[in-house]
Amino acid sequence: MSAAREGGPVHRWFTGAGRLAVRRPWWTISTWLLVTVAVAAMVVTFGRPVDDDTTMPGSAAQHGRDLLEIHFPGTGGATGQIIVRSTDGPLDEEAVRAAADRIEELDHVDAVTAPTTEAGSLTADRDTGYLTVQFDVGPRDIDAELTAAVLTAAAPAADEVLPGGTLARPAADTRRSEALGIGVALVVLVAAFGGLVAAGLPLLTALLTLVCGLGAIGLAGHLTAVPEVATTLATMIGLGVGIDYALFMITRYRSLLTTGVPVPEAIVTTVASSGSAVAFAGGTVIVALAGLAVAGVPILATLGWTAGLIVLVAVAAAVTLLPALLMVLGHRIDALPIRRRPHVQRPVRPSMWAALSDRVTRRPWPYALASTVLLLVVAAPVTVMTLGQTDAGDQPPGSAGRIGHDVLAAEFGPGITGPLTVIAELTPPAPVPMTLRSPSPSPGGHTSAGPASPRPSGAGGTAATGTPGPRVRDPRVDALVKALTEVPGVERVHPPRISSDGQAVTVRVIPETGPGDPATVATAERIAAVKAGRLDIYVTGQTAMKAALAERVGGRMPYVIGLVVILAALLVLAAFRAPVVAVKAAVMNLFSVAAAYGVLTAVFQWGWGVTLVGLSGPVPIESYVPMLLFALLFGLSMDYEVFLLTAVRESWDATGDNRTSVREGLAATGVVITSAALIMVCVFASFVLTSSPVVKMTGLGLAVAIAIDATIIRGLLVPATMAMLGRANWWTPGRDPVNRP
C-alpha cells in the first residue's frame, strides 16, 4: 500500500518519473542546476524586498488608512525616527537643525521634522528628542544602506543617536539557526545512514530547495507584499521537509539494494512507492496551508502560499533530482562509511519501537488513557490563551529596536511607541489657507512601527524646524480635539491637521499605554465610539491595524480549523479508503496542535522559562501565529501519520492481523520517522535563537508539536487506539475488512 495505488494513474506517473531519472540522470541534474543558478542570479540582480506592513481589507482601520491615502498624499511612504540625546545638558538646537537639513538632502527622504516641545517630541529639560523622517518609499525599500546614511547624517547632532521605527527594523538573523539546523541534521543523518555520502544527499537537495524556493519568494516581493517572516518561515519549512523527504526516499532505496534489487529497478520502485507517499504528504501540507486563504487576512494568505511554495519545491526535488543523483551514484551511496555495514546477516532483534508497540497493543486502554491525560495537561493553558501584538519592546535586550523603544517609552511615555491616528471626513470642506493647498508630507506614517510627529495644525513652516504656520479654526475640528482629549486612556492629543482639500482632518493621539497592552486596544475602541457632531471617526495606524487583525483571526479561527481538518481527513480517506483511520488521524493531529498551543501560552504569555528563549519577560502571542501554526502542524503531522499508516496497511494487507500489522508498521517506520522528526525538531528549535519574538514562537511551537507527535502520539496513542479499534480501522463502506482487496 502506498499513497498511489499500484496500477492506478498516479502510480504510473511516478513510475514514469522514476524511469526518466534512470534514463536521463544528467539531463535532470543539469536542469536543476541551471534553474538554481538562474534564480540565484536574478535575486542578486533584483534583490528580494520585504514588506512588513499590515493590511486588513474591510476593517474600519483599513478604511481610515484609505482615507489618509486619498486626502493626505504621500502617507504610503515609510516613517522612521532618529532619537537624539545629550549627556551634559540641553540639546544643541543648531546641531539638530543642521542634522535635519543633511538628512532631508538624502535620496528617498521626503521630509524631516525636528523635535519640539509643542509637538511632544522634545522632553521638558530638552536633553532628549526625536526627529521624524518621512520617506517617499515604502518600508520594503528602507535597506541597510539608506538606514546607515540617515544615521551618519544625524551623528553630529548629539552625544547619542539611536534609530527608531522603520529605521530600527531588525534584519533577518537566521544564518546561525540555519547553520545549527544543518549541523544537527548532518549528525542525525550520519547516525541513521552510517556514511557521509548518504547523509550528504538530503542536505544537498534541501539546500537546492532553499535556493530555488526562497529565490522565487524573494522575487515575488517585487510584485506583492511579502513580509520578512515569510522568508524565515519558508527557510524553516524548506530545511525540515527537504531533508525529511530525501531521508524517506534514500532509506527505501538502500533497503531495496540490500535485498539485491538492481539500481535502476530500485530507483523506479522507490519513486513509485516512497516518492508517491512523499508527494501525498507534501500535498497534505499544501492543502492545510491553503486553508489559511479563508481567513480573510492578507498576511496569513501570503505566509500560506510562500510556505506552500517551498514544500512544492521540496517534493519536486525529492521525486526528480534525488532519483537522478541516486542513479549517478548507484551503489556508491554507501561510500565514505563512518561505520561498516555487516556482510553477514545477523539475527534481527526486536527494535525499541517494535517492543513498545507490542506492550501497548497488549494493554491498549491504560496507555491510551495515560497518553490522553498527559496531552490534555500539556494543552491545558490554551484555555486562557489571548491574542495580542508584539512591538519593538518585546525584542531581545540589547537589540537596536529594543534600545530605541525603551528610550522613547522612558522619556515620552509608553504610548509614544504605538500612536493612534484618527481621521474624519469634513462635509462641507473646511476653509484652508492658500499656503496649504498642495500635497504635504505624511501625517504620521501609518506604516511605521514607531511614532511619527505631524506638523502642528497642518500648517506650513519649515520641515526641519516644525514651526507652526497659519491655523484654520473649524468648530467641528475643535469639538473633535476636545472629545479626544477627554477619552479615558489618552495621554495627549497632537494639534489637528486639515488636508489640503479641506475634506478631512487627522489627529495624532498618544495613548497612556504601549501598543502591546490590551488597554491600548480598549482606548482605540473608545476613540472610535467618540461622538463629535456628525463626524464619522476612524482610528488607524499599525496599532489599530494589528488590533483589527487579532479580532478577525479570532473570528475566523473556527472556520479555518474546520476546513483544514475536513480537507486533511478527506485526503487520508482518498489514500487509504478507510473512514475510521481518516477521522482518527485528524483527531490525533488536533492533540499535537493543542499541546503546542499550551506550551506557547505557558512560555510566552505566562513567562515560564521565557528567558531561556532569549526574551526578558512575557510577551503577547502575536495574533496570527496560532492560526499559522495550526495549518503548518496539521500538515506536517499528517506526513508522519501517512508514512506510518502506509506501513501498517501493507502489513494488514499481507497478514489480516490487526495487532501484527500495528507492531510491524511501527517497527518498520520507527527509526526513519524518529530520525526525520529529530531533524525537524532541531531545525525548528534552532530558530528560537533569532531576535524576532514571532519567529521564536513559531519555531518553538513547531518543535514542541513535532516532538510530541513523534513520541507520545505515534508511540503510544496511535498503536493503542488502533489496537482497540481492531478490524474497524480498515472498514470501508460496502466491503468486509476480512476480505481485503
N, C-alpha and C positions, 0 to 999 in steps of 0.2 A: 504494500500500500504506500502510495506517495501522494503528494498534492496533485499530481497529474496522473490520472488513471491510465494504466498500460493499454495501449491500443487506441486511446482517445486522441482527439486533435491536438490537445495541449502536449500530451506525451510525444506525439510525432514531431511537434515543433521543437521541443527541447532535444529530442534525438537528432533532428536535423542540425541544430546549433552545435551539438557535440561533434557530429561528423564534419561540419565545416571547420571547426577548430583543429580537428585531426588532419584534414586535407590541406588547409591553408593557415598554419600557425603563424608564420612570419607576416603574412598579409594582415592578420588580425592584430598582432603586436604592433606593427608599423602604423596601422590606422589609429590605434590608441595613443601611440607616442606623438603622432602628428597633431591629433586633436588636443592633447595635453599641452604641447608646445604652442599651438595657435592660441589657445585660451590664455595661457600664461603671458604670452606676448601682448595680447590685447589688454589684459589687466595692467601690465606695466605701462603700456602706452596711454590708456584712457583712465586708469585708476578705477577704484571701486568706492564711490561716495556712499556715505551712510546718512540717514536722516532719522533722528530720534523724536521728531515732532509727533504729537498725539492728535489724532482727529477722531471725531465721534459724530458721524452723519446722523441728522435727525434730532440731536440734543439741543437744548437751549444754549449750552456753552458754545457749540459749533455755530449756531445761528448768530450769536454775539460776535464770534470771530469773523464770520462772513460779512457782518455789518462793518466791522473795522476795516476789512479789505476794501469795501465799497466806498466808505466815507473818509477813510484815512489811508490813502495810497501809500504803499511802502511798508505796511505793517508785516508783510511776509518775510522781511529780512530779519536776520538773527540779531540778538541783543546780548552784549556781554558787559561785564563790569571790571573796572580796574580799581582795586582798593589801595588807597594811599594812607600811610601812617607816619607820623613824626614822633620820634622818641624824646625830643627835647624842646617841646613847646608847640605852638600852633604851626600848621602847615604854611609853607611859603606860597601864597596865592599866585604870585607871579610865575613861580616854577610850575605850579599846577596848570595855569592857563597856557603856558608855553608847551607843556606836555600835551594838553588837549589839542593845541594847534598842530603839533607834529603828528599826532595820531590821525587827525582829520585829513591830513595830506596823503595818508596811505591808500593804496588801492583797496577798493571794496568797502571803505569806510564812508558812510553817508553823513553821519553827524556825531558830535561828541558833546555831552553835557557835563560841565564841570560841577563839582559839589557845591551846594549852597545850603544854608540853614533853612531858608524859606521852603526849599523842595524836600527837606528832611534827609538830604544826602550828606550832611556835614554835622558832626557832633557839636554840642554846645561849647566845649572847650577848644574846638576847631583843630584838634590834633589827628582826627581820623575822618576820612570821607571816601566817596567812591565816584568815579567818572562812569557815565553810561555811554557805551559805544554802540551806535546803531550802524549795522552793515547793510549793504544793498544786495547781499546774497543770503541764502538760507543756511541753517546750521550745518548741513552736509558739506558746505564749501569752506567752513572755518577749519582749515587744516593747521598742522603744527607750525608751518612756515609763517602763516598770517598771524597766528597767536604770538609767536616769538617776536615778530615785527612790532606788534602792538605793545608788548611788554618792554621791548627795548626802547621804544619811543617814550614810554611812561617812566622808565627807570630814574631819570634825574629829578623827578618831581618830589620824591620823599625818601625818607630813610628806608622804608619798607614798601614794596609794591607787590600786590598779590592779584592773581586773576580770579574772576568770579563769573557765574552764569555760564554761557556758552564757551567762554574762553578757558574755563576750568574743567571742561568736559573731559573725563578720563579717557585716554586712548586704550584700545584693546590690549590687554596684557595676558594673552593666552599662551605665549610661547613656552613658558615654564610648565604650564599644565600639559600642553601637548607633548613636550619632551618627557615629562614624567609618565604620562599615559603610555607613550610608545615604549619607554624603557621597561615598565612593568609588563606590558603586553609581550615584549620580546622574551622576558624571563619565563612567563607562563607558557608561551608557545614552545620555547626550548624544552621546558619540562614535559610538555604534552607530547611533542614530536621526537625529542631526543636528538635533533640535528639542526644545524644553523640554516641550511637551505630551505628545509620545510618550514622552519619558523620565520624565515625572512619573506617568503612569498605573501602571506597575509598582510604584512606590513607594507610591501611594495604595492599591492593592489589598493590598500587603504590610502596610501599617500597619493597615488594617481587619482583616486576617487576624490580626495580633498582638493587637489589642484583643479580638476575639471569642475567639480560641483561648486566649490567656493568661488572659482573664477566666474562661472555663469551667474551666480547670485550677485557677485560684485558688479558685473557688467549690467545686470538688471537694475542696479541702483541709479543708472543714468535715465531709466525710463519710468521708474516708480519709486516711491519712498520705501527704503529698506533700512530698518533700524540696525544699529550696531550689534544688538543682542542676537539678531538673526544669524549673522556670520559665526558668532561664538557658539550658538546652539547647533548650527549646522556642522561646525567642527567637532563638537562632542558626539553628535549622532553619526557623522561620517566615519570617525575613528572607530566607534563602537561597532556599528553594523558592518563596516567594511572589513574589519578584522574577523568578526564572528562568522560572517557568511563564507569567507575564504577558509576559515577553520573547519566548518562543517564539510565543505567540498573536499578539502585535502584529506581529512580523516576518512571519508568514504573511498577516495581514490587509493589511498595507501592500503586500506583493508582489502580492496579488490586485488591489488598487486600481490599482497601476502598470500592470497589463495591461488596464485598462478595465472590470473587473467592477463592477457596481453595488454600492453599500454594503450593502443588505440581503443580496444573494446572497453577497457576500464574507464577511459575518459568519457566515451559516449554514454556508458551506463551511469557514471557519476553525474553528468549533466542532466540525463533523463530522470534520475531519481532525486538526488540531493539538490541539483540545480532547480528543478521544478519546485521543490519544497522551499528553497531559498526565495524564489520568485513569489511564491504564495505568501511566505512570511513577510517579505518586503511589501507586497501588495496590501497586506493587513495593516501594516504601519501607515502606509499612504492613505488608505481608506479612513483610518482613525483620525489622521491629521486633516483630511478633507472635511471631517465633521466640524472643524473649527469655523468653516465658512458660514455656518448657520448662526453664529453668534452675533453677526452684525457689527463686529469690532474689527476695524481695518488692521490693527497691529497683530491680532491673532490670526487673521486670514493670511497675512504676509508671513508670519512665523510658520504657519502651516504649510504653505506651498514651498517655502525655502527649505524646510526640513524634509518635506516630501521629495523635493528635487534631489537632495543629497542621497536619500535612500534609493531612489530610482537609479542614480549613477552607480551606487554600490552594488545593486542587483545586476546591472548590466556588466560591470567589471567581473563579478563572480561567475557569470554564465558565459562570458565570451573571452575576456582577457585571460582569466586564470586557466581555463582549459587549454588555451594556446600555449601558455607558459609551461603547463604540465606536459604537453606534447613535446616541446623542445627539450625539457629536462628528462623525461622518461623515468628510468629507474634512478637517475641521479638526484631525484627528490630527496633521497636519504644520504646525499653526500654531506661531508663535514659533520660527522656524527659527534655528539657530546658523550653519548653512551652507545655502546654497540647493541644491536638487536640480536637476540639469540638465534642461532641457526637451527637448533633443535627445539621443537615444540615441547614445552613443558606443560604438565597438567595445569589447567586453568583453575585457580582458586576463586571462590565467590568474591565478587567485588564488594566494597563497602555499601554501594547503592543496592546491590542485589540482596545483601544480608539485611539491610534496613527495610527494603520492600517486603522481604519475607516476614519479618517481625510485624510490620504494620498490617499486612494483609491477613495475618493470622488473628490479630485482635484489632480490627479497624475502629471500633467505636471509641475506646479510650484515646487513641491517637487523634481521631477526628475531633473529639471534644476538647482535648488539651490544646491542639493547634488552633482551633477556632477561638477559644478563650484567650490565648496568647495574642492572636491577631486583633481581637477586639480591645484588649488592654492597650496595645500599641496605638490603635486607631482612636482611642477614646478622646484625646484632646481635640480632635477635629470638630467635636460638637460645639466648641466655643471659638472656632477659628473665625477671625474677622479679616476682611479685605481692606487694604489701605493703599498708600503710595509712599514710596521711598523718595528721599531727596539727597542733596549733597551731604547733609548732616549725618546720613547713615553710612557714608563711605568709611573705609578704614582710617583710623587716626594717622595723621602724617601725610595723607594724600592732598594734592593741591586743592581739589574741590572741597574737602573737609576743612582745611585750614581757612580758606576764604569764607566758607559758610559760617564757621564758628566766630570769626572776627565780625562779620556783619550782624550775626544774631546777638553777640555780646554788646556791640556798640549801638545798634539801631533797633534791637528787639527781634525776636524770632520770626515775626510776621514779615519782616523785610525780605526774607528769602522765598516767600510764597505769596506775593501780592495778588490781589484780585482786581481785574479790570471790569469796570461797569460801563455799559454803553446803552444809550437810549436814543431813539429817533425823535426828532423835533418836527411836529407838524402843527402850524406852518413853520418854515425855517426861521431860525434866529438871525437877527442882523449881524453881519460880520464886517469888520473894518477892511478897507481895500488892501491893507498890508497883509491880510491873512488869506487872500483869495488865490492861493496857489498851493499845490501839494506840499505838505510839510512832513518832517520825519515822524516815524512811528511813535504812537503814544505810550509805548511800553514794551513792545516786543514780546508778544504772547508766546513766541516760540522758545523763549529762553527759560531755563530752569531757575534763574535768579531774578533779582529785582531790576526794574528799569524805571527811571525817573523821567516823567514827561516834562516838557517845558511848561512853566507855570501859566495857567489860564489860557493856553493855546495861543499866546501872543507871540510877537516876533522877538526881537532881541537877537543876540549872537548865540550860536550854539555852544561855543566854548565857555561862555560866562553864565548862560542861563538867565540873563537879565530879563525881568518881566517886561512885556510890551503892552500895548493898549488892551484894556479889558472891555468885554462886552457883557453888559448886565441883562440877564433874561430871568424873569421871575420863576420860570419853570426850572431853570438850571439851579437857581438859588434854593428852591424848595427841595430839589433832588439832593444837593450837597448837605442841606440841613438834616434831611431824613437819614442819609447815610451816616452822618456823624452820630446820630442817636441810636444806631443799631448796636445791640449788645455784642461784644466781641471785636469791635472795630477799634484799632489803636489810633489811627489818624486817617484823614482824607486829604489827598493832594488837591490842589486847585483844579477846577474842571477845564476841559479843553474842547472847544467847539470846532467842528470840521470846517474846512474852507468853503463848503457849500451851505453851511448853516443848518444842515438837515440832521445832524447827530451831535451828541455830546458824550464824551468819555471821561471817566473819573477813576483815578488810581486809588484803591483802598488798601490800607495796610492793616491786616488783622492782628490780634494780640498773640496769636499762636502760629506755629510753623506749619508748613504745608503737609507734613506727615501726621499732624494731630487731628483726630476726628472732630475736635472743636472747630477747626477751620472750615471743615465742610458744613458744619451746622451754621457757622457765621455766613457762609456763602448762600445757604438756603434762606436765611433770614433777610439777606440783602435782596435776593431775587423776589421776595414777597413784599418788599417796600412799596408803599403807595405814595407816589409823588404826582398828584394831579392825574392826568390821563396818560402819563408816560408809561410805555412798556419797557421794563428794565431787564437787561440780560447781563449775566455775570459770566465772564470768560477768563482766559489765561490758562496756563498749564495746570494750576491747582484745581480750577473748576473743571477743566477738561478731564483730568485724571479722576476726579470725583464722579463725573458722568460715566467714565469708563468702568469704574468699580460698580456703579449702580446697574449698568447694562450687563456686565458679566454675571453679577448675582442673579439677575432676572432670567438670563438665557442659559445659565448653567444646567438646569434640569433637562432642557431640550437637547443640548449638546451631549450630555451623558446618555440620555435615552437613545439618540440617533446612533452614537458610536457603538453602544452595546448591541443594538439591533443589527447594525451592519456587520460588526465583527462576528456575532453569532451566526448570521446568515452565511458568511464566508466559511466558517468552520463546518456548518451544515452542508454546504456545497462540496467541501473537500472530503468529508467522511460519511455523509448520508446518515448521520446519527443525531437526532434531535437532542437526546439526553446529554451527549457529550458536548454539543454546541452550547446548551444552556449552562452546563457545569463549567465550561471553560470561561464563559462570560462572568459567572459569579466568582470564580477563583481570582480573576484579574481585578474585580472590584475590591477584593480583600487587600491585594497588594497596593492598590491606589489609596485606599483608605488609610492603610498603615503609613504610607509616605506622607499623607496629609497630617496625620497625627504627630509624626516626628517634626515636620516643618513648624507646626504650631508650638510644640514644646520648645524647640530650639530658638526660632526667630521671634515668635510672639511672646513667649514666656521668658526667654533668655536662658534656658537651661543649656549650659555649655557653649553659649554663643561666642565667647571669647576664643574658643578653640578653633572657630572658623574664621578668625581674624577681624571680628567686629567688637566694638567697645560695649555694646549693650543691646537690648531688644530692639528690633526694627519692625515696621509694619510689613505684612506679607503683601507684596505687590499684587494688585487686583487680578491681573491676567495670568499669573503664574499657576494657580491651581487648575484652571481650565486647560492651559497648555500642557501641564504635566499629565492630566488625565488622558488626553489624546495620545501623547507620546508613550506613556506607561502601558496603556491598554494595547497599543500596537506592538511594543517591544515584548511585553509579557506574553502576548499571543504567539510570538516567534517560538519561544521555548515550549509552549503548550503544543504547537503544531508538530515540532520535532519529536517530542515525547509521544504524543498520540499516534504519530506515524509509525513509530517503532512498536507501540503496544498493539496497534491494529494489524501490523504484519504478523506478529506472534499470534494474535487472536485468529486471523485467517488460517494460520498453519495448524493451530492446536485446538481451537474451540474451548480452551480452558481459561476462564477469566483471571483467576489468581496467577496462573503461569504466565499469561500474556502481560499482566501488570509487572510482575517480577522481572521478566526478560526485557520488557521495554525500558524499564528504569535502569536495569543493569547495562543495556546496550548504549544508552544515551547518557548515563551518569557522568562519566569522565569528560566527554566532549562538551556537554551542556554546562557542567561545572566550570570547566576551563573558559568557555565563552562568557559565562556570567561573571567570573572573576575578572576577566579582561574589561568587561563593560563597567563593572563596579569601580575598578581602579581608574579607568578613563574618566568616568563621570565625577568620582570623588576628587580627582586631581584639579578639577575646575573650581573647587572651593578655594583654591589659592589665589584666584583672581580678585581684583578690588571691588568689582560690582556686586552689591548685595543680591541683585536679581539673579545673576549667574550663580552665585553661591547657593541660593535657594533651589534653583533648577538642578544644579549638579548634585547637591545633597539629596534632594527628593528622588531623582533618578537612581542614584546609587543605593539608597535605602530600599526602594521598591524592588529593584532587580535582585538585591541580596536576599530579601525576604521571599521573593518569588522562587528563587533557585534553591532555597533551603527548606523553609517551613512549608511552603505551599507545595512545591514539587516533590519534596522528600517525605512529607507526612500527610498533608491534606488530600492531595490528588490520589495517591495509592489507596488511602483509607476510604475515600468516597467511592472510588471505582470498585473496591472490594465489596463495599456494602451494596452497590447497585447491581453487581453481578452481570448477567446477560443483558440486563436493561441498558447497559452502556451503549450497546451496538444495535439497539432496537431501531428498526426502520418501519414506518407505517406500511402495512401490507406485506411484510416479509418476516419470516420466522428467523430470529437470530441464530438458531441452531443450524439452519440450512444456509450456511454462509455462501456468498457469491463466489 
